[in-house]
Amino acid sequence: MNTIDKVIAQARSENRIALLEHEAKIIVREYGITIPKFQLATNEKEAARIAQEIGFPVVAKIVSPEILHKSDAGGVKVGLNTVADVEAAYRTIMENAKAYDSKANLLGVLIMEMAPKGTEVIVGAIKDSQFGATLMFGLGGIFVEVLKDVTFKIAPVSMDEAREMINGLKASALLKGYRNTDPVDIDALAQVLVSISNLLMDHPEIRELDLNPVMAYAKGVSTVDARIILE
């Protein structure tokens, strides 16, 4: 059984269809998608050790099958720069999570490398009953919420088709360099779309997928958050 099958089997054995964040990241990483370093900590000392191994600054996030909206539960701390910051964040996150849902199964706190700021984009996918796996691409942050500027294409997609999705945005000029901003790495973004397309074709048990945000840089990309829902 390969890594992806093991992750999915573990979720199935626990009657979960929503994968935990680190499980989703393990899966997309298997398809060559760049993810900031991460590791699950189960106590504050372990969290501090992991943070030192990863290198500061780091982000800390609650890991619980019952808490999908981590920010709503006070389960996210960013810009942690010292061991003391990480230990305090671990304690606070666990306390907040318990207050948010006293019955939640708290598995620990995910300690993550903090990705440099870039141009935020979103890559998504949904399994449609009529068309099958459909990919979505859009600008992230307020752009996807306010402008709803997104493109869609049925999987599988080629590199050329992925570039068409990116160039098909109304605001695609923002990705190609605008005023004093550098153009982003379009080919790296297109490769993410192709990789997700391949993942969906290989694993039809995936019903929904979101990479949000993906930070796009002048060279390369970094996927900060990942979400996968199974059939």
N, C-alpha and C positions, 0 to 999 in steps of 0.2 A: 504494500500500500504506500503510495507516494505522500508527500507532505500535505498537499491539498486535500486528498481523500481522507487523511487522518483528521485534519481540522474539521471537515464536514461531518465525518462519522462521530467525532466527539460531540458536536452540536446536536446531532440527531439523537445520540444516546441520552442527552439531557433534555430532549423534547424542546429544543430551541430552533426557531427559524431565523432569528436575528443573530448574526455572528457578533462576537465581541470585537472591539476596535482592533486589538492586536491580532486576532484571528484573521480579520479581513486584510490587514496589512501583510501578514505572512503569505496569504494567497496571492495578492497582487504583486508582491515582491518576487514570487516564483516566476512571474511573467516578465521580469526584467524592469519593473517600474521602480524608480528611485524613491525610497522612503527614508526620512530622517531616522537615525538610530533610535531604538526603543527597547525597553525591557520592563517586565512586570515586577513590581516590588510588593512584598507582603508585610513589610514593617518599615518603620522610618529609618532605621540604620541601614537596611538593605537599599532603600531609596537613595540615601546619601552616597552609598558605595557606587551604585549604578550611575548616579549623576556625575561623580568624579571620573568614572571610566569613560562616560560619553563625552564629558567636557561641558563646561558652562557656557552660555545660559541654557537652562532646560525648561521644559513644560511638564506639568504633572496633571494627570486626568484620572478620575475615578473609573474603576472597572467593575461593572455589575450588570448581570443580565436584565435586572429590573429597571435600571436607570439608563435610558437611551439618550435622553436630553441632558447631557452632563452639566452644561452651564446653568440650566434651570435649578439644578440641585446644589449649586455652589461647588461643583466637582471639578473645576478647572482652575489652575494657577499657572501663569506664564511669567517669563522673564526672571526665573529663579537663578541667582548668581552665586550662592554660597551653600555650603553644607547646612548651615543653620536655616537658610531659606527653605531648603528642600525638606528638612525634618519638620519644620513648622507647617509647611504646605501639606505634607502627608497627614499630620494630625488634624488640621483644619478641614481638609477634604473628607476624611473619614467621619468626622463629627457632623459636617454639613449633610453628608449622604445619609447618615443614620437619622438625622432630624427630618430629612426630606421623605424617607421611606424606611420606617423602623423595621419592616419585614424584608427589606432587600438583602440579597446575598452579596456582600461586599468582598470581592476577590482580591482587592488590593488597589494599588495606584500605578498607572502606566507612566514611567519616566521617559521623556522623549527629548531628543536633540531639538533645539529651537531653530527652525529653518529661517534663513535670512528673508527679509521682505522682498517680494517680487510682484509681478503682475498676476493677480488672482484669476484663475479660470476654474470651471467646473466640468467634469466629465461624468456622465451618468449613463445608465442603461436600464431598460425595463423589458420584460418579456411580455409581448403583446399576443393575445390569443389568436389574432388574425394574421399579424405580420411576423411573429417570432421576435427574436432579440433585436431591439432597436437602440442605437447609440444616440446620446445627446451631448452637445458641446455648447458652452456659453462662457461669457465673461463672468467672473465670480463677484462676491461681495454685493454691493447695492445694485450692480448692473443687472444681475440675473433676477433680483427681486423687483426692481423698479421698471427696467426697460424690457424685461422678459425677452432678451435678445439671444435666442438659442437656435441651433440647427439640429436636424435629426437625419439619421441614415440607418437603413436596415443592415444588420450584420450578415455576412462578414464584410469588412471594409479593407481596401488596399491603402497604401500610403497616399496615392493620388486622390482617392476618395476622402481620406482623412484631411488632406490639405484643403479640399473643396469645402468640407464642413467648417474648417477654421476661417477660410476666406469668405464663406457665405454669411458670416455675421455682419449686421449693419455697422457695428462698431469695430470691424476688423482692423481699421486704420490704427486703433490704439495698440494693436499688437505689432504693428510694422514700424513703430517709431513715430512719435508725435511731439512736435516742438522739441523740448529738451530731454525726451525720454528715448532710451535705446530700444531698438526692435528686439522682440523676444525670439527664442529659438523655435521657429515654426516646425522644423523637422522633428525636434524632440517632442513637441506637443502631438504631432501627427503619429509618432511612434507609440505614444501612450494610448491613443485611440485604437490603433491597430492591435496593440497588446491586449486591451480590454475586449476587443472584438474576438480575438483568438481565445481568450479565457471563456467568453460566453459560448462560443461554438464547442469548446472542449468540455464544458461543464453546464449542460442545459438545466441542471438542478438549481442554478442561480436565477432568482426571479427579479431582483432589483440590485443595483449597484450604484454607489455614488463615490466619487473622489472629489472632495470639496473641503478646503481649497487645494488646487494644484498651483504651486508657485512657479511661474514661468520666468526664466532669466535670459540674459543675452546668450548664455551658453548653458543648456540643460534645463531640467525642471526638477521639482521636488514635491511629492504628494504628501501633504500634511495630515489629512484625515481620510479614512476609508470606511465605507459602510456596505455590508452585503446582507441581503435577505434571501433566504432559500425558499424553494417551493414548499 
